[in-house]
């Protein structure tokens, strides 16, 4: 990972043809980081990965694997209270996101149904 510098295809970030590839490369990089951190945790480097994981959780708020890894690293470092705090933050963040998603979906459905002038079902004759 030390050879990765900056966002992929940075010169093409605003070009539509590159967006899919940029997203794919970013996802591959995140998966590689997750795998490397799994290896670090398996080797007992719990204290070493905590600062990196804290930064990754702050940057990727809803990425559950980073949070899980941070909880594990904190727990194995003897910081059980901190691990519980991260768990509670994760639970709240996911609940907020779920509520926000549901509210958007409900709002969208309401707008669609209010624009409909004809009933969806016709009476049987």
Long-range contacts (C-beta under 8 A, 24 or more apart in sequence): 1-29, 1-32, 1-33, 1-36, 4-29, 30-60, 30-63, 34-65, 34-66, 34-69, 37-66, 37-69, 38-69, 41-69, 41-72, 41-73, 41-76, 44-76, 46-72, 46-73, 46-74, 46-76, 46-77, 47-73, 47-77, 49-73, 50-74, 50-77, 57-86, 61-93, 62-93, 62-94, 62-97, 64-90, 64-94
